[in-house]
Amino acid sequence: MTFPRLTKLVRENVGVAVEIDGLVRHPQAQRSSIYSKGIYLEPQPNGVILLTELLTDHPGARPAGFGITRGLYFQADDAGVWTRVEHPEQCDCGSDLHHAHHLTVAEHFEDFLGDPDLKTVRDKVFAGPDVVTCSDPKALAWMELDESEPGALADEEDSA
């Protein structure tokens, strides 16, 4: 588990949310409207990194809420090699597979951060080259973008 770019990003920020495209339903939540939407990473005062899950309650056409869960904690060395450490606030669900999924998302994000076509939507907001960042007008307003800024739809249409 080596994440040098992700480790650097987490250490430089208060927290890092990685939203995946789509919803993931884990087997243990098959009868609920709770879905995984990505991961959240947060540096801790002692240098440890919290890796947890972004969740959304999505009972129908629109999400009803979101949040994070308890997660696992990792010590990262200077090369970005992560080692699992015990922490009093760690998740106690007992599902190694569930937490392995979080590491898989982290691994994909590590690769994504090295993509030369990565675009900056705004300060500390990135998107892949094929992501239409303003497909939702409410999200466009939230990100305080207009159609002429990098990452906006007009910019993407101009480059096509």
Backbone hydrogen bonds in HBPLUS format (Angstrom, degrees):
<---DONOR---> <-ACCEPTOR-->    atom                        ^
c    i                          cat <-CA-CA->   ^        H-A-AA   ^      H-
h    n   atom  resd res      DA  || num        DHA   H-A  angle D-A-AA Bond
n    s   type  num  typ     dist DA aas  dist angle  dist       angle   num
A0082-TRP N   A0001-MET O   2.82 MM  81  5.56 168.3  1.83 168.6 172.7     1
A0003-PHE N   A0080-GLY O   2.67 MM  77  4.88 163.6  1.70 148.0 143.3     2
A0007-THR N   A0003-PHE O   2.89 MM   4  5.83 157.3  1.94 148.2 155.1     3
A0008-LYS N   A0004-PRO O   3.11 MM   4  6.23 160.6  2.15 141.8 146.6     4
A0009-LEU N   A0005-ARG O   2.99 MM   4  6.22 162.2  2.02 148.6 153.5     5
A0010-VAL N   A0006-LEU O   2.89 MM   4  6.10 163.1  1.92 153.6 157.8     6
A0011-ARG N   A0007-THR O   2.95 MM   4  6.10 164.4  1.97 151.8 156.3     7
A0012-GLU N   A0008-LYS O   3.09 MM   4  6.24 134.2  2.31 142.3 153.7     8
A0013-ASN N   A0010-VAL O   3.20 MM   3  5.35 163.7  2.23 108.5 113.5     9
A0016-VAL N   A0041-LEU O   2.77 MM  25  5.07 156.7  1.82 151.2 156.2    10
A0041-LEU N   A0016-VAL O   2.80 MM  25  5.07 159.1  1.84 146.9 154.2    11
A0018-VAL N   A0039-ILE O   2.83 MM  21  5.24 175.4  1.84 160.9 160.9    12
A0039-ILE N   A0018-VAL O   2.98 MM  21  5.24 144.6  2.11 141.9 150.0    13
A0020-ILE N   A0037-LYS O   2.90 MM  17  5.77 162.0  1.93 139.3 145.5    14
A0024-VAL N   A0036-SER O   2.99 MM  12  4.88 157.6  2.04 142.7 146.8    15
A0036-SER N   A0024-VAL O   2.72 MM  12  4.88 171.0  1.73 155.0 153.9    16
A0029-ALA N   A0026-HIS O   2.86 MM   3  5.46 160.5  1.90 123.3 130.0    17
A0030-GLN N   A0027-PRO O   3.29 MM   3  5.25 155.7  2.36 115.4 112.4    18
A0032-SER N   A0029-ALA O   3.06 MM   3  5.43 162.8  2.09 123.5 122.9    19
A0058-HIS N   A0033-SER O   2.75 MM  25  5.33 161.1  1.78 166.5 160.5    20
A0035-TYR N   A0056-THR O   2.85 MM  21  5.39 164.6  1.88 159.1 164.3    21
A0056-THR N   A0035-TYR O   2.87 MM  21  5.39 155.3  1.93 153.5 160.0    22
A0037-LYS N   A0054-LEU O   2.86 MM  17  5.34 165.6  1.88 144.3 144.1    23
A0054-LEU N   A0038-GLY O   2.94 MM  16  5.02 170.6  1.95 115.5 118.6    24
A0040-TYR N   A0052-THR O   2.96 MM  12  5.24 157.4  2.01 123.2 126.7    25
A0052-THR N   A0040-TYR O   2.90 MM  12  5.24 166.2  1.92 159.1 163.1    26
A0042-GLU N   A0050-LEU O   3.02 MM   8  5.10 149.1  2.12 135.2 143.4    27
A0050-LEU N   A0042-GLU O   2.88 MM   8  5.10 175.7  1.88 149.1 149.2    28
A0044-GLN N   A0048-VAL O   2.74 MM   4  5.23 152.0  1.82 175.1 172.4    29
A0047-GLY N   A0044-GLN O   2.96 MM   3  5.46 160.0  2.00 127.9 127.8    30
A0049-ILE N   A0074-PHE O   2.73 MM  25  5.18 167.3  1.75 154.5 158.8    31
A0074-PHE N   A0049-ILE O   2.87 MM  25  5.18 155.0  1.94 143.3 151.7    32
A0051-LEU N   A0072-LEU O   2.88 MM  21  5.51 170.8  1.89 171.5 173.1    33
A0072-LEU N   A0051-LEU O   3.04 MM  21  5.51 149.6  2.14 159.5 153.4    34
A0069-THR N   A0053-GLU O   3.28 MM  16  5.69 137.2  2.48 142.2 152.7    35
A0055-LEU N   A0067-GLY O   2.79 MM  12  5.37 170.2  1.80 159.1 159.5    36
A0067-GLY N   A0055-LEU O   3.01 MM  12  5.37 145.7  2.13 144.0 145.0    37
A0057-ASP N   A0065-GLY O   2.89 MM   8  5.16 161.5  1.93 131.8 137.0    38
A0064-ALA N   A0057-ASP O   2.62 MM   7  5.35 177.0  1.62 170.1 171.2    39
A0091-CYS N   A0071-GLY O   2.76 MM  20  4.89 151.1  1.84 134.3 140.3    40
A0085-VAL N   A0073-TYR O   2.97 MM  12  5.68 170.0  1.98 141.9 142.2    41
A0075-GLN N   A0083-THR O   2.78 MM   8  5.21 164.4  1.80 155.1 154.4    42
A0083-THR N   A0075-GLN O   2.85 MM   8  5.21 148.8  1.95 143.8 154.3    43
A0077-ASP N   A0081-VAL O   3.05 MM   4  5.48 155.3  2.12 138.9 144.4    44
A0080-GLY N   A0077-ASP O   2.93 MM   3  5.27 160.7  1.96 114.1 120.1    45
A0090-GLN N   A0087-HIS O   3.15 MM   3  5.35 166.1  2.17 118.6 118.5    46
A0099-HIS N   A0095-SER O   3.33 MM   4  6.70 161.7  2.37 150.2 153.7    47
A0100-ALA N   A0096-ASP O   2.82 MM   4  6.00 141.1  1.97 144.2 156.5    48
A0101-HIS N   A0097-LEU O   3.09 MM   4  6.34 142.1  2.24 142.8 150.6    49
A0102-HIS N   A0099-HIS O   3.14 MM   3  5.11 121.3  2.50  93.8 107.6    50
A0103-LEU N   A0099-HIS O   3.24 MM   4  6.64 151.7  2.33 144.1 150.9    51
A0104-THR N   A0100-ALA O   2.93 MM   4  6.26 144.7  2.06 144.2 154.7    52
A0105-VAL N   A0101-HIS O   2.99 MM   4  6.33 156.9  2.05 151.3 156.3    53
A0106-ALA N   A0102-HIS O   2.95 MM   4  6.23 156.1  2.01 144.5 151.6    54
A0107-GLU N   A0103-LEU O   2.84 MM   4  6.07 150.5  1.93 143.6 151.5    55
A0108-HIS N   A0104-THR O   2.99 MM   4  6.32 157.3  2.04 149.9 155.3    56
A0109-PHE N   A0105-VAL O   2.93 MM   4  6.19 154.7  2.00 149.2 156.6    57
A0110-GLU N   A0106-ALA O   2.87 MM   4  6.10 150.3  1.96 147.0 155.2    58
A0111-ASP N   A0107-GLU O   3.16 MM   4  6.49 158.4  2.21 146.6 151.0    59
A0112-PHE N   A0108-HIS O   2.90 MM   4  6.15 154.5  1.97 144.4 152.4    60
A0113-LEU N   A0109-PHE O   2.87 MM   4  6.11 152.7  1.95 153.0 158.3    61
A0114-GLY N   A0111-ASP O   3.03 MM   3  5.32 143.0  2.18 104.4 115.3    62
A0115-ASP N   A0112-PHE O   2.98 MM   3  5.18 164.3  2.01 112.1 116.8    63
A0118-LEU N   A0115-ASP O   3.14 MM   3  5.42 164.4  2.16 115.6 117.1    64
A0119-LYS N   A0127-ALA O   3.00 MM   8  5.46 171.8  2.00 171.4 168.8    65
A0127-ALA N   A0119-LYS O   2.95 MM   8  5.46 151.3  2.03 153.2 159.6    66
A0121-VAL N   A0125-VAL O   2.70 MM   4  5.36 149.8  1.79 148.2 157.4    67
A0122-ARG N   A0125-VAL O   3.42 MM   3  5.21 157.1  2.47 129.9 134.3    68
A0125-VAL N   A0122-ARG O   2.85 MM   3  5.21 157.8  1.90 146.0 139.3    69
A0131-VAL N   A0128-GLY O   3.19 MM   3  5.43 168.8  2.21 114.5 117.6    70
A0139-ALA N   A0136-ASP O   2.95 MM   3  5.27 121.1  2.30 107.8 122.6    71
A0140-LEU N   A0136-ASP O   2.99 MM   4  6.33 155.2  2.06 154.3 162.3    72
A0141-ALA N   A0137-PRO O   3.01 MM   4  6.24 156.6  2.07 144.5 149.7    73
A0142-TRP N   A0138-LYS O   2.92 MM   4  6.12 154.9  1.98 142.8 150.4    74
A0143-MET N   A0139-ALA O   2.88 MM   4  6.10 153.6  1.95 150.4 156.6    75
A0145-LEU N   A0140-LEU O   3.15 MM   5  5.57 174.5  2.15 160.1 160.5    76
A0144-GLU N   A0141-ALA O   2.97 MM   3  4.86 150.9  2.06  99.1 108.0    77
A0149-GLU N   A0146-ASP O   3.18 MM   3  5.87 172.7  2.18 126.8 129.0    78
A0152-ALA N   A0149-GLU O   2.97 MM   3  5.57 159.5  2.01 141.5 143.4    79
A0155-ASP N   A0152-ALA O   3.11 MM   3  5.48 120.7  2.47 107.4 121.1    80
A0156-GLU N   A0152-ALA O   3.18 MM   4  6.54 153.5  2.25 149.9 157.8    81
A0156-GLU N   A0153-LEU O   3.04 MM   3  5.06 114.7  2.48  96.8 112.7    82
A0157-GLU N   A0153-LEU O   2.88 MM   4  6.15 154.0  1.94 156.8 164.6    83
A0158-ASP N   A0154-ALA O   2.97 MM   4  6.15 153.2  2.04 147.0 153.8    84
A0159-SER N   A0155-ASP O   3.28 MM   4  6.50 142.2  2.43 139.4 147.9    85
A0160-ALA N   A0157-GLU O   3.19 MM   3  5.24 151.8  2.27 100.3 108.8    86
